[in-house]
Amino acid sequence: MSIEFRLMEVSDIPASIELWKSMKGLAIRGSDNIRDLTDHVNMNPKHNFVASSDGQLIGTVLGGFDGRRGYIYHLAVHESFRRKNIAKELMDKCFQSFKEINVSKCHMMVLKDNTEAQEFYKQIGCELRTELLVFSKTL
Ligand SMILES: CC(C)(COP(=O)(O)OP(=O)(O)OC[C@H]1O[C@@H](n2cnc3c(N)ncnc32)[C@H](O)[C@@H]1OP(=O)(O)O)[C@@H](O)C(=O)NCCC(=O)NCCS
């Protein structure tokens, strides 16, 4: 089985949304629509990656840079392709893309009950920030 990794293109967005809808663990929001995701990819063209197998999109990660920190969204691997280091490779590519523009830290938010993703992030060397809470405001 050969897995191809490459930058996400705007044309990958519909298949990415379908992948995300098929799985637990991701919080799909109103902003996960083609227009908003197109804006994200166009604003962060070097930080979003996909994995594919035989032309089928089977993994994604979205990276965003706000001028200070990197943010990771929608890391996802199709259930049939898990535990093959595909997420690790997607994250390595995203981290590398941040390092290339001198980003020194990036953050990822995980749902409290998503223990699989928590184990994954611990395994790849991410630190759980128990001293922080996240506040959000809808605009
Ligand atoms: C979390 C997720 C992206 C991991 O994808 P993956 O490709 O299977 O992960 P990898 O194969 O790269 O895992 C690397 C290491 O992380 C750890 N890990 C990954 N998934 C794990 C799990 N379910 N339980 C425990 N450890 C896990 C393991 O140590 C693994 O190495 P190993 O398989 O040699 O033991 C995948 O389970 C997924 O898509 N989940 C649903 C969406 C989601 O929750 N996304 C994160 C949103 S914050």
The ligand as an ORCA input file, in Angstrom:
! r2SCAN-3c Opt
* xyz 0 1
  C      -5.938     10.594     16.150
  C      -5.681     10.076     14.737
  C      -5.522     11.237     13.782
  C      -4.403      9.216     14.754
  O      -4.149      8.798     13.404
  P      -3.175      7.563     13.064
  O      -2.720      7.727     11.656
  O      -3.840      6.292     13.408
  O      -1.964      7.794     14.065
  P      -0.456      7.265     13.907
  O      -0.471      5.922     13.270
  O       0.373      8.307     13.244
  O      -0.055      7.126     15.447
  C       1.273      7.352     15.917
  C       1.341      6.898     17.357
  O       0.383      7.625     18.163
  C      -0.212      6.737     19.142
  N      -1.641      6.527     18.852
  C      -2.298      6.787     17.697
  N      -3.602      6.447     17.810
  C      -3.753      5.952     19.059
  C      -4.866      5.424     19.769
  N      -6.079      5.321     19.206
  N      -4.681      4.995     21.044
  C      -3.456      5.074     21.627
  N      -2.352      5.577     20.990
  C      -2.515      6.002     19.738
  C       0.525      5.411     19.016
  O       1.651      5.434     19.880
  C       0.966      5.436     17.557
  O       2.106      4.619     17.308
  P       1.904      3.005     17.222
  O       0.747      2.735     16.298
  O       3.234      2.542     16.672
  O       1.641      2.534     18.602
  C      -6.850      9.158     14.267
  O      -7.150      8.223     15.283
  C      -8.115      9.898     13.893
  O      -8.289     10.342     12.747
  N      -9.053     10.061     14.856
  C     -10.337     10.726     14.579
  C     -10.181     12.209     14.348
  C      -9.523     12.890     15.520
  O      -9.799     12.602     16.663
  N      -8.654     13.857     15.212
  C      -7.955     14.659     16.179
  C      -8.754     15.877     16.431
  S      -8.045     16.851     17.706
*
